[in-house]
């Protein structure tokens, strides 16, 4: 495979031609937060956290879906990118209900990691405090919509790897939410194989295993 | 029976089939969506996701009578917002509440292409010119 050399923040790296720029960033030792990206799943470039500036490009490009090519020069840390990245994380926190202190994923949460990465010490936009539900109908797992950031990793892993197609996104805009089957309780979806892949790829505490939740807090169906 | 239409092959024909079923039943119930999923061999979640994404698909039964007010640019310029408010007061229903009062519901619709009639009011599917209050 052809190898291309490119520059990441003035560091020269060599990667196979055509691989996503994220791979070049990794080679250069630059870690950007990512939420919708998962190396085993198809990319959707939805979270926009991995936006980078490519010399000659008219706008910032998502590193997860932009192909590496010879001679590219990219920057990952310009003030505009940093401000945008922080605002995205702030908006994610304001959009759902994310009280880390009482979350089972506290300390093992990619949203929290992203907030730490961008140095979020304050959310500058008003919180929406949406009214959402918890689905505790599955015997092994729990779904807490309050903590869902709609990254669609669970939708993709169930579709592309498990092939069970349990999940989808319903509605649109700010009403978008994750649904199981025909918007029914997760535990009643016949096609669910209880494989737990969706729980494994969930970046936040939206999908969790019952065994990870302190006993007695949730009813068992 | 609905006339045979040359649908594209699945999954591309999903939206066409949903339109057809909504025309037959007035809305798309869970049962209908489950049947469509089975027929087209698509995941039920995907079918529900598509049906709930588009405003033109109704997932709950419509009221017997429906009044639509066009909120396209031409209609808005000629007082569609005021017309909607007056109509809501007259019918005693809230705008864009699909349940309405059980008999009537009032909804906003996008441009119907009848801008010459602006502001346009749609009464049970029939567009007509309305006088802005």
Boltz contact constraints between the chains, C-beta under 6 A:
constraints:
  - contact:
      token1: [A, 165]
      token2: [B, 43]
      max_distance: 6.0
  - contact:
      token1: [A, 167]
      token2: [B, 45]
      max_distance: 6.0
  - contact:
      token1: [A, 168]
      token2: [B, 45]
      max_distance: 6.0
  - contact:
      token1: [A, 168]
      token2: [B, 46]
      max_distance: 6.0
  - contact:
      token1: [A, 168]
      token2: [B, 49]
      max_distance: 6.0
  - contact:
      token1: [A, 169]
      token2: [B, 49]
      max_distance: 6.0
  - contact:
      token1: [A, 170]
      token2: [B, 48]
      max_distance: 6.0
  - contact:
      token1: [A, 170]
      token2: [B, 49]
      max_distance: 6.0
  - contact:
      token1: [A, 170]
      token2: [B, 52]
      max_distance: 6.0
  - contact:
      token1: [A, 171]
      token2: [B, 52]
      max_distance: 6.0
  - contact:
      token1: [A, 172]
      token2: [B, 53]
      max_distance: 6.0
  - contact:
      token1: [A, 179]
      token2: [B, 45]
      max_distance: 6.0
  - contact:
      token1: [A, 181]
      token2: [B, 44]
      max_distance: 6.0
  - contact:
      token1: [A, 181]
      token2: [B, 45]
      max_distance: 6.0
  - contact:
      token1: [A, 182]
      token2: [B, 30]
      max_distance: 6.0
  - contact:
      token1: [A, 182]
      token2: [B, 33]
      max_distance: 6.0
  - contact:
      token1: [A, 182]
      token2: [B, 44]
      max_distance: 6.0
  - contact:
      token1: [A, 182]
      token2: [B, 48]
      max_distance: 6.0
  - contact:
      token1: [A, 183]
      token2: [B, 48]
      max_distance: 6.0
